[in-house]
Amino acid sequence: MFDLAFAGGTARLRLVRPEARNAIPVAGWAELAAKVAEAAARGARLLLLCGDAGAFSAGADITEFPALLDDPAARTRFRRAMRDGIEAVAEAPMPTAALIEGPCYGAAVALVLACDLRIAGRGAAFAITPAKFGISYPQEDVHRLVRLVGAGQAARLLLTARRIDAAEAARIGLVEIAAADGAGEAEALAAAIAACSAASQAELRRAIRLAAAGIATDAEQDRRFEASFGSDEFARRLPRR
């Protein structure tokens, strides 16, 4: 289901299940978490999620949904598996990005919401579709969506299950970059990240997450900011006259 390849510090995590538009089965979420852990163990500077065969992902595998009708334990396993996979991406120690080309629906939107950055490339289209199936959406994912696009746009996407294109996704803030050459943008992003300090990026990601949680001041972040001026990394990167 997931193929992990390394090039120049980038761990490219590709969803490969073209016969199902890269839909993710219950077992796939555990595989996702394992691949993220492997990328971290191998010191990747960027984790880049992408799809295969003209699609990012159709989301959770709906062919498994009928089994959930009369099996509460299976519902819990499904929810926990999906949560563990998505949170593995959200908690990855390196910067994360998603390159979305083709459809990105349902749980796949939740997956890209867990990334630091999103690039919409060729044919990208987004839809959050639980309302079409008579189901809800995990609160963690709704929270990330509202934080990114605001309550009004989140309501539009969730309550209508409306499909939007890359330009609209960029306009409302669902993606940071929309470009015809999404792959080229991803390569440029990887190069820019590799040129910067991994230590700084870790600290800055922490600060961004605190700010996103509504925290305006943090003594520990102040301490880390001051300490960074005494680091070997700063000494190496300090411009010399």
Buried (B, 14 or more C-beta within 10 A) or exposed (E): BBEBEEEEBBBBBBBEBEEBBBBBBBEBBEBBBBBBEBBBEEEBBBBBBBBBEEBBBBBBBBEBEEEBEEEEEBBEEBEEBBBEBBBBBBEBBBBBBBBBBBBBBBBBBBBBBBBBBBBBBBBBBBBBBBBEEEEEBBEBBBBBBBBBBEEEBBEBBBEEBBBBBBEBBBBBEBBBBBBEEBBEBBBBBBEEBEEEBBEBBBBEBBBEEBEEEEEEEBEEBEEBEEEBEEBEEBEEEEEEE
